[in-house]
Amino acid sequence: MAKSKKKILVVEDDSMISSMYKTKFDADGFEVFIADNGVVGLELAKQEKPDIIMLDVILPQLDGFSVLDQIKKDKAMKNIPVIMLTNLGTEEDKIKGKKMGAADYLVKASLTPGQISEKIKKALKI
């Protein structure tokens, strides 16, 4: 029997970027969910219980740090690894993300979808 696919939730408001990740993650055998704002991202996280969440920092309605905060406060979701994705790779943001419980903090511009996929596999130990 085929093992079930790992679920990944991508919370990213730039549809070009999210579809690029979706294509890569699909090819790598993940089941991919996309949310284009923080509110939808939180809803999907609650519904789907993904194995890992890729979370943009700058999002409409609810920013990435607020989403991360709510995920980490929720008993059912607090153990889901969250990788913050941003174009603002400031040290303060990185430190803030890590302090809030992010598994990793990646700067979109400096990584290809392939490199990001590798980091996800490492975080999921697959």
N, C-alpha and C positions, 0 to 999 in steps of 0.2 A: 504494500500500500504506500502511495506517495505521502511523504510527510507534508503537513500543512504548511502553506507559505507563511513566511513572516510578514506581519502587517506593518506598514510604515505610513505615518501620517505626515504630509508635507503642508505646513501652514506658511503660505507665501502669496503675497498679493500681486506679484508680477507673473501674469499668466505665461509669458514666454519662458521664464525661469522654471516655473513649476512644471510646465509640460516637458521641458528638457530633462528635469529630474525624473519625472514620471516615466519617460521613455527609457532612461538608463536603469531605473529601479525595476521596471517591468522586465527588461532584458535580463536582469540579475535574479529574477525569480521572486521578487517581492510582490505582495498585494498592496497596491498604492491607493491612498485616499488623499484628496487635495482639498484644502480649505483656503479661501482667498481673504479671510479676515480672522481676527482673534476670536470673535464670538462663535463663528462656525467651527473654528479649530477646536475650541473647548467642547462644543457639542459632539463633534466627531470623536474626539478623544474619549469622551464618556461612553458613547455608543459602541465604538469599535474596539476599545481597549487595545490600541496598537502596541506592537512590540517595541517600537521606537518612534520618537517624534522629532521631525526636523522643523524648527521654529524660527521664522524670520523675526527680527526685533522690531522693525518699523512696519506696523500693520494698521489698517483701518479699524475703527471701533474699539479694539482692545489691543494694546501693544504686546510684544512678545514677552516682556518681563512680567506683565500682569497675568498673561496666560500661564507662564511658568509658575508663578506664585500660586495660582489657583490649582494647578495640577499637583504641585508638591503638598498642598494642604488637603487634598482629597485622598482619603484612605485607599480607595479603589485604584487610583492612578499614580500615587506618589512614587512607586517603584519603576515606572516606565522611564527609561533613559530619554532625556531631552537634549538634542544637539541644537544649540543656537546657531543660526545662520544670519550673517549680516554683511553689509558693505561698510559698516562703521566699526572697524576693528580697533577701537580705542582700548587701552589697557584698563581704564576704569570700567568699561562695559564688560570686558572679559572677566575681571575680578568679580563684578556684581553678578554676572551670570553664574560663575562657579559657586559663589557664596550662596546663591539661591538654589543651587542643586543641579545646575546644568551639567550633563556628562562631558560636554565639549563645547567649544565656541569656535566656529569656523568663519573665516572671511570669504564670502562668495567669490569675489574678484580674483583671489589668489589660488583657487582650487577648481579643477575640472569636475564635472559630474562623476567621472570615474574615480577620482581621488576621494570625493565625498562618499561614494558608495563603499570604498575600501574602509573608510573610517567608521561607517555604519556597521559593516561586517565585523570590524574589530570590537566595536561597542557591544554588539550582540554575540560576540564570540562564535562567529560562524565562518 
